[in-house]
Amino acid sequence: TVWVDDELLLKEGKVVHPELSEIAQAMGK
């Protein structure tokens, strides 16, 4: 899922899509 992948990217310090980051926060991540 995109938000899980984004979460992994956040851990790597590489946010490819900030929009997905917002979605991840909305999902409670």
C-alpha positions as CSV (number, residue, x, y, z in Angstrom):
1,T,0.0,0.0,0.0
2,V,1.2,3.5,-0.8
3,W,1.0,4.8,2.7
4,V,3.1,2.0,4.1
5,D,5.7,2.6,1.4
6,D,5.6,6.3,2.3
7,E,6.1,5.5,5.9
8,L,9.2,3.5,5.0
9,L,10.4,6.5,2.9
10,L,9.8,8.8,5.9
11,K,12.1,6.5,8.0
12,E,14.7,6.8,5.3
13,G,14.2,10.5,5.3
14,K,13.1,10.5,1.7
15,V,9.6,11.8,1.1
16,V,8.9,11.3,-2.5
17,H,5.3,12.4,-2.3
18,P,4.4,14.8,0.5
19,E,0.7,14.2,-0.3
20,L,1.1,10.6,0.6
21,S,2.7,11.7,3.9
22,E,-0.5,13.7,4.7
23,I,-2.5,10.6,3.9
24,A,-0.3,8.6,6.2
25,Q,-1.0,11.0,9.0
26,A,-4.7,10.9,8.2
27,M,-4.5,7.1,8.5
28,G,-3.1,7.6,12.0
29,K,0.5,6.7,11.1
